[in-house]
Amino acid sequence: MFDKSAHPQKAVNEWAAFSGLMALGAGLRYYQLDRALGGGDENQILLEYMDASFRDIVSTYYAGGHHVFHTVLIRLMTLWFGDENAVAVRFPAFASGILCLWLIYRIALKLSGSVAVARLSLLIAATCPIHIYYSQTARGYSPLMFLSAAAVYAALRLLEPSSRALWGTVLVVCSTLSIYAITTNVYFVFGLAGWILVTHLAPFWKDEFQGSGVSPKRQALWFLGLFLLTAAASYLLYLPMKDQMIAEARNYHLEKFAGASRLAIAANIPLKTLTLIFPGAMAWFLPFLLVGIVWGNTVRRSYRLLPVCVFFLPLLVPLFTGVGGYPRNYLYNLPILVVFLAAGIVKAGEFLGQCVGRKTARTAVAAAIVLVYSAFSLKTVFFKHYPSIQVPSGKLYKEQILEHSGPLDLILIADPKHYLYAMNVFKQNLRAIISVNKFSGIKMAALSPSDVDNAALFDGRSDFPLFRGIFDVKKLAYHDVTAGKKLFSLTDSPAMSVLPEDFEVAAHWLPVSGTGTVSKEAEQKLTGEASLRLDAGDDGDFVVKSPIAYIIRLEKPGFVAFVWAGKPLSSPEEKSQGALFVPSIIARNPDRPGETHQLRLGKVNNGFHFKVPETPERAGSGRWMVESFLGRLPAGNYALNFQLMASAGSSILYDGFRLFAVEAANARE
């Protein structure tokens, strides 16, 4: 990279400048890398896949935030270093960010042949707020930028006399992994392929490639083969989750674009992307980007088309389909735009140097411009970015939760942003509750009594305020934890255990609707002697019911806590959450014959998925989804019935049924 033989001192100076800028970039990205996990959508992916097997990671698609390749890397980090090691969890993003800086420097050299442009590119990227943010956040956007930059660099190397096999492999692997990190990076690959084909087939540019020993047309076909291979590899990687991705797109992402015109969607993307990369006062420097694209010094004229094709060709997708993406999905543009911004600044310096008639002035002018730009960047980083990501200590929060709760408490977290560090406590308690079939009470971490009253649980269709009006919230006992949060005790009386061990197997299940079979499964179980197996026929959903031989007596309004485990064996949606149906509980008051109602059950800590293997020695035989739900009952006597369901053509295992009744603390009469 630095030629020491021709100009030793110059090479030393170049190496020193490069090392200093890389150190600056690394330092800005390492600062606060160890902050508490959970911000910037980290919660979503960590809670959904923190305990998942690699098979689940590569075959399920619960939400669009699942950046599969990056999720695999995070899972490796949690296995090696623990799921609360913030530096380890964020290390894939951090390492990708540092490698991306190095590639930006290398790309600048390849595109411009100028060390000055390369240095300025590295400085601009090193201080870029959005690049710093995603280099220290456990999401897939930093790997996306790194892999996209690596694909660009490989393409540039393929345009030179170099190893076609090596750089062709790098191009395919990096392009494929970038798509596997974030699906929408297919836009980038489309733009890069468009640039290659345009520059190799258009008469004005293809003459630049005549001297490479390979005809431009033949080289274009070679690239086409590489991009087709990328498409095939990406399709195969996503094949196990293809149906779930389509369902997720239809049910969630496509709804965001409903009613908006295709032209408006396509027109908004460039503005929002540029605003994301060049926020605030940094947008004033965008004219230099235009200068770099139009007049910047490049090794080949066709290189000026690279940012144009990669930035604008992907806009054809929303223009023709009406489907776009978040601005962050287009961050693959960042490495290229940074290089051409630097090229524009250098060109402006040359022009102003000529105006004053001094060659030395051009370097000073370019340096002054980029220093002012970097000053604005650093101001944003230090006064906006860093303060915005500061969060209280998650480990202290966990310690306080542990100190003020029992091992058999069911712990609710009112704000999903605070799930992460309490989740290990929650998981340990669920395991204990299932293991010993005992339950001590309900606690909720919240900011205030009103947050307890308004806390909403998800019933499978919508959120509902389970606790509203049941407490005299001002009298609820609590302990202070961290950052103003409190741990409220929602119950203060002994809980009643309603179900005996292996209830689900011993119960007499009667068909309600559909056809199917009910049987015991001794080979696959989570606890007890066996699990319950439902096999539904193909003609419709199979529903069964069984009474509970226990009368619940509540002197005050209270709750039922239901903990259970399930595992789908086969269904059209075998690998998705939708294959598991929450058991229903039907309540009737023996004193009022004929009156029945179905309890509205809310999932405790919705968004967190807790999967456990059957036993350590059978960890590869499948994982059970462990769930916990709460329902509400007024004072009175109740007989309960269970209803279970398996969808048509599916087989499901149920195990570990635990049901408890407990009166509310400080309940309103």
N, C-alpha and C positions, 0 to 999 in steps of 0.2 A: 504493500500500500504506500509506503514511503521509500523512495529511491535514495539509499544512503551512499551508493557508489559515485554518483555524479556530483551531488552537492551535500556532503555530510552534515554541515551545520544547518542547511535549509531543512533537511530531513528531520533533524533533531527538533527544530523549531515547529515543524508541522506536527510531529508526534506530540510535542508538549501541548500545542494548541488543541489537538484532537483529544488528548487525555484529559485536559482541563475541562473541556466542554462536556465530555462523557461523565466526568466526575460531578459536574454541576447537575446534569440531568439525573444521574443516579441519586444524588443527595436530595433533590426536590421530590423525587418519587419515593424515597425511603422514609422521609419525614412523615409521621403519623401512619405508616404502614401497619403498625401494631395497635392501632385504635380498635375499639370493640367492634366485633363483626355485626352485620345486620343492616347497614345503610345502603342506599343506592340499589335497591332491589336484591341485595345479597340475601336477605331473609328468604325470599321466594325459593331460590334455587337450593339454598342450604337446607331449608326445612323439608323440601320435597325429596331431595336426593342425598342428604347427608348420611343416611343409613342404608341407602339402596345398594343392591348388588350391581356389579358391572353389567350383568344381563339386563336388569331393569333399566339401567341408564341408557343402554343402546337400543332398547326395544319399546320404551314408553315415551309419551310426549304429553305430559299433563298440562303444560302451558307454554306459550311462546317464549318465555324466558329461559327455556331449557336449551342452552348452548352446548350441544352434546359433547363435542371434543373437549371443550373447557371443563364441562362437568366431570368428565373422566379424569382430567388432570387434578381437579379439586378432590375427587374421591381418593385418588392416590395419596395426596397430601394428608387428608384426614386419617387414612389408614396408617401412615408412617409417623405422623406427628400429633394426632389427636384433633378432634373437631372443634376445639376452642383455641387452637393456636392460630392467631390472626395472621401472623407473618407467613406461616406455611400455607394457609388457605389462599392468601393473596399472592403467593410467590409466582404461580404461573402468569398472572397478569403483570407483575413487576418485571419478571425476566423477559416477557414478551416486549414490554415497553423499552427496556434497555437495548435489546437486540434490534428493535425497530429504529432506534436512534442511529445505531451503527449502519443499518441498511440505508437510511435516509442519506447519510454521508456518502456511502458507496454509490447510490443511485445518482446523486448530484454529480459525482465525478464522471459517471458514465454518460449522463445526459449533456453536461456542459463542458467537461474536460477542464474545469476550473477549480482549483483548490479554494479560491475565495468564495465561490458559490457554495461549495461543499461546507466550508466553515460556517457561513451565514445560515445555511440550511440547518445545520446541526444546532446552532444557537437558537434559532427560531423554534425548532422542534423541542429542544431541551426545556424551554421556558413556556411551552404551549399549555395553557390551563386544562383543556379537555384531555390532552394526551397524558398529562400528569394525573388527572382524576381517574381515568380508566386504567392507568398503570398501577394504581394502588387500591383498586376496587375489584372484588372477586366476581367479575362478569366477563363475558366473552369478547368484549370490544377491543381490548388491548391485543389479544391473540389475533383478532381479525385484522387489525392494522399491520401487525408484524407479518402475518402470512401473506397479506395482500402485497406488502412491500417486497417480500421475498419472491413472490410470483413475478412482479415487475422486474426485479433485478435479474431473475432467471431468463425472462424474455429478452432483456437487453443483452445478456451474455450470449444467447442463441443467435443474435444478430451479428455477432463477431465470430471470427475463426476460433472456435473453442470446442470443448467436448460436447457434442450434441446429445449423447446418451446421458451424461451427468446432468446437464442443465435442463434437458427435456424432462428427466425424472423429477428434478427439483420443482419445475413449473407445475407438473401434474400433481405431485404430492401436496405442495403448498396451496394450490388452487382448490384441491379437493378438501383439504383440512380446513381451509377458510370457510368453505360452504358448510362443512360439518360442524364448525364452530357456530356460525350464524347462517341460517338457510338463505336469507336474502342476499348473501354475498355472491350469489349467482349473478346478480346485477353487475358486480365488478368484473367477473370473468367474461360476461357478455361484452362489456365495454372494452376490456383488454383485447379480446378476440376481434372485436370490430376495428380497433386501431391497427392490429397486425394485418388484417385483410385489406383495409383501405390503403395503407401505406405500401403494401406489396402488389396491389393490383391497379391502383390509380397511376396513370402515366407520369404525372408530375413528380411523384415521390419514388416510384419503384426503381428509377434509374440509380438512386443512391445505393441500392443493394446489388447492383450488377457485378461489382468487383469482389464479392464475397466467395466466389467459386461455385455458388449455387444460384440457379435462376430464381428471381423473385416469385414466380408462379409456383415453382417446386417447393420453395421455402414456405410459401403460404399454405400449400397442401400439408406440409409437415406440421405446421402450427395447428392447422385444422384438425389433424389427427390427434394431436395432444389435447386440444380442447374437447374433442368428442370423447376421448378416454377419460378426461376429467368429469364430463357429464355422466358417463356410464358408472364410474366409481362412486360418484356422489349419490346417484340413484340407488345403487346397491346398499350403500351405507344407511340410507334413510328408508329402505324398503320395509324393515320390520315395524316401523312406526308410521308408515305412509297414511293409513286410514285415520289414525288418531290426529295426524297433522292436518289433514283435510277437514276433519270435524272441528278441530280447534279454530282453524281459519274461518269456517262458516259460522260458528257459534260466537266468535269473539272478534277476530280481527276485521273481517269484512264488514261487520256492522258499523265500525268506526268511519267507514267511507261512504256509508249509505247517504244518499241525498246530495253529495258533493259531485260537481262536474269533473270529468276526467282532466280537462284542461286546467282547472283550478288546483287539483291535486298535483299534477305534474309541475305546474308553475310555482307552487309553494315549496317544493323540495329543494331547489337550488338556494333560495333565500335562507331557508331555515338551516340548511347544511353549512352555508358560509357563516351564518351568525353563530352556529355552534363552534366552529373551528376558530373563527376570528371574532370573539365577543367584544362588546363595548367599543372603546377607542381603537382597538386593533382593526376594526373595520375601515378606519380611515386609510389604511395602508393597502386596501384591495386594488387601487389603481396600479400599484407596483406589480401585483399578480398579473394584471392584464398586459402590462409592459413586458413582463417575462415571457408570457405565452406568445405575444405577437413579435417582439423584437429581441428577446433574450438570446444570448449566444449559446447555441447548441451544437453538438458534434454533427448532427444531421438535421436538415430542415424538418423532416417528418417527425422528429421527436417533439416538436411544438404541438403536434396533434394529439399527443398522449393525454394531457389533461382534458382536452376538449372531448375526446371520445369516451374516456373513462367517466367523465362527469356528466355528459349529456346523453350518450346513447342509452344508458339505463332508464332515462326518463321516458323512453318509448313504451316501457312496460306499463306504468300508470296511465300513460296517454291512451293506450289501446285497451287496457283492461279495467282501468279505474281503481287499481289496487296499488298503493304505495307502501311506505314504511316510515318509521320514526327517523328523524334526522340522524340519530346515532347509527342507524343501519347503513348510512352512507359515509361513515368515517374512513372507509377504505381510500377515499380521496385525499385524506390528510397528508400522507407522505409525498404525494406528487405535487399537491398545491404548495406545500412548504418549499419544495425545491424551486418551483417556478416563481414564487414570491421572492426568494433569495436572488434568483437570476434577474428579476425585474429591478431589484434594489441595486445590484451591481451595474446593470445597464444604465440606470438613472445616474449612478455615480460617474460612469464613463461620460455620459452626455454633459453633466454639469462640469466635469473636469475639462472637457473640450471648450466649454463656454468661457471658462476663466483662463484657458490656455496653459494649464499646469497638469501634467499627467499624475503627479502625486496627489492631486486634489481628489481624484476619483475614488481612491481607496478611503480617504478620510470621509468623503461624503457618504459612501456606502456604509462605512462603519458607524457614522453618526446616525444614519437612518435606522439601521438595525438595532443600535443601542437604545434609541428612543422607543422603538417597537418592543424590545425586550423589557424596557422599564415598565411599559403599560402591561405587558404580560405578567411580570413579577408582582406588580401592584394587585392585579386580579388574583394571582395565586395566593399571596400572603394576606390580603385583606378581604377576600371573598371566598376563595376555594377552601383554604385551611379552616377558617372559622365555621364554614358550613358543614364540615364533616366531623367536627369534634363531637364526641358522644361520651356519656359517663362510662365508667369502668363496668364492663359486662361481668367480669369475674367477681367483683365486689357485690354486684347485684345478685349473682348466683349464691354467694356465701350468705347473704342476708336472707334469701329465700329459704336456704337450707336451715339456717339457724332458727327461723320462726315458723317452720312447718314440720309436720310429722311425716314419717316414711310411708304412711297409708293415707295421706291427704290427697285429694284430687285438686290440682292447682290450675286455676284459670288465669290467663293473661289477657287483660282487657284490650291492650293495644298490640296488634300483631308485630309492630316494630320491635317490641321487647320480648318476642318469643324466644329468641335464640339461646340466650344463656340460661334461661329457666327451663329449657326443654330437656336437658339431661336430668334435672330433678324430676320433671314431669314423667319422663320415661322410666326412671328408676321406681317411682311410686306406682306406675301402672303395672310394671312387672311384679312388684310386691303384692298389689291388690289381687291380681290374678293368681299368684302363687299361693297365698294364704287364705283367700276368700274372706278378707276382712277390709273394713273401710272406716276411717276415723273422722272424716269430715271434708268440707269444701272450703277452699281459700281462693281469694282473687287478688292478683296484683293490679292495682289501679292507682290513678292520681288522686281521686277524690271520691267521696260517697256518691256524688251524682253520677260518676262514671260507672260505679257498680250498678246503680239503678237503671242506667241506660245501656248497659252492656248487652250486645246482641249476639245470639248464637244462630248458627246456620242449620236449617232443617232439611237441607237437600234441594230446596227450591229458592228460599229467600231467608234473610236474616229476620229475627224477631226478638223483642226485648223480654227474655225469660224472667228477669228478676224485677221488672218494673212493678212497684207498688207492694211488693211482698214484705219489704223490710221497713222499719223505722231507721233509715240509713244513718241518721245523726248519732244513733246509739251503737252502731256496729263497732266492735273492737278491732283494732288494727295495730300493726307494728310498722314503723318507718323503715324503708329499705334505702334505696339510693335515688339521688336526683329528684327528690320530692315524691317518689312513688311510695305507695303503702301496700301492705299485705293485709287484706281484710279477712276476718273469719266470718263466713256466711252461715255456719252452723255451730251450735254449742252444746248439743245433746248427743248421746250415743246413737250410732247408726244401727239399723236392723239389717242383717243379712237375710235375704229372701230366698235364695236358691241354694240347694245342696250341691256338693261336688258332683260333677258329671251330669248336671240336670239335663243338658241338651241331648244326651244320649239316653238317659233313663226315661225321659218324658214320653207320653203317648201322643204322637203327632197325627192329627186327622186332616185329610185333604179338604181344602176349602174351594179351590178351583184348579182347573188344568189337570194334566196327567203327569205322573212321574213316580219315582220311588224314593223312600226314606230308608237309610241304612246306617250302620255303624262302620267307621273306618279306623281300624286299629293301627294301620301302618303309618298313616299321616295324622299326627296329633300335636297339639301344643301343650296340653296338660291333661291329667287324668288318664283313664284307661283307653279312651278312644275319642274320636270326633264324630260329629253328625254330618252325614253326606246327603245332599239333595241332588237328584238327577231328574231334570225336567224333560218332558217329551217335546216333540217338535211342533205340536199343535197349539201351544200357548204357554203362558207363564204358569208355573206350578207353585201354588200357595198352600201352606199347611199351618195348623194352629195347635196349641196345647195350653191347657190351663195351668196356673201356678197354685199349688196346694198350700197357700199361705195367705192369711188375711193381714193386710197392712192397716195399722191403726195409728192415725196422726191426731194428736191433741191440738196441734197448731198447723198452719200451712207449712208445707215442706217440699222436699224434692225426692225424686228417684234418680239414682245414679246407676247407669248401665254400662258395664265394661264387657267387651267381647272381642273375639278374634275371628277372622274369616279368610278364606283363600279360594279364589276361583280356580277350577281345574280345567275347564274348557268352555269356551263360548266365543261368539264372533268378536267379542271385545276382551278376550282373555287377559291381555296385558294392560288393560286400562282399569281405572278405578270404577268405572261404570258397571263392571261385572259383579260387584258386590252390592247387595241390597241391605239396607239397614233393617234389622228386625223391628217389627211394630209391636207396641204394647197397648192392649185394649183394657181399659179400666171400667169396673162396674161397682156400684155401691150395693152391698147385700141388703141394706135397709130400704133400697128403692128398686125393686125388681123391674127389669125391662130397660133401665137407664144405663147406657154404656157410652163411652167416648174414647177415641184414640188419643193417647198422649202425644203432644207435640214435643218431639225430642230434638234437642239442639246439640250439635257436635261441639265438644270441648276443644278449644284452640284450633278452630278450622284453618286449614292451610298447612298444618303439620301432619306429615305421614310417618307413622311409626311401624316399621316392619321388622319382624324378628324371625330367625330360623327356628325350626322345630326343636332341635337340640344341637349342640356344637358338633357332634359327629355326623349329623344329617344336615349340615348347613347348606349343602348344595341341592337339597331335595325340594326347595321352594321356601318362600317366606310368607309369613302370616301378617296380615294387616291388623294391627291392634287398635281398636277404636274405643272411645268413651263418649257417652251422651248423658245429658241431663234433661229431666222432665219435671213438671211442676204439678203438685196436687194440693187442693184445699184440705182443710181439716176434715177428718172423717175416716170411715172404714172402707177398704177397697180390696176387691179380688181382681187379679190380673190375668190376662191371657197373652201369650206370645203368638205372633204370626211371622213366618219366614217365607221367603220367596226366592225362586231361581227362575231366570228368564228362559224362554223357550230354547231347547236344545243345549242348555248349559248344565254344568255340574259344579256345585259349590260345597265347600266344607265350612262348618261352623264349630267353634270350640271356645272353651274358657268363659262361658256365660257367668257373669257376676252381677247381681242386682241388689241394690241397697236402698233403703228408705230412711230419711233423716229429716227432722224438723228444722225449719229455718230459725236462725238466731234473730232475736228482736223482731219477730214477725208481727205484722199488723193483724189484729184480731178481726 
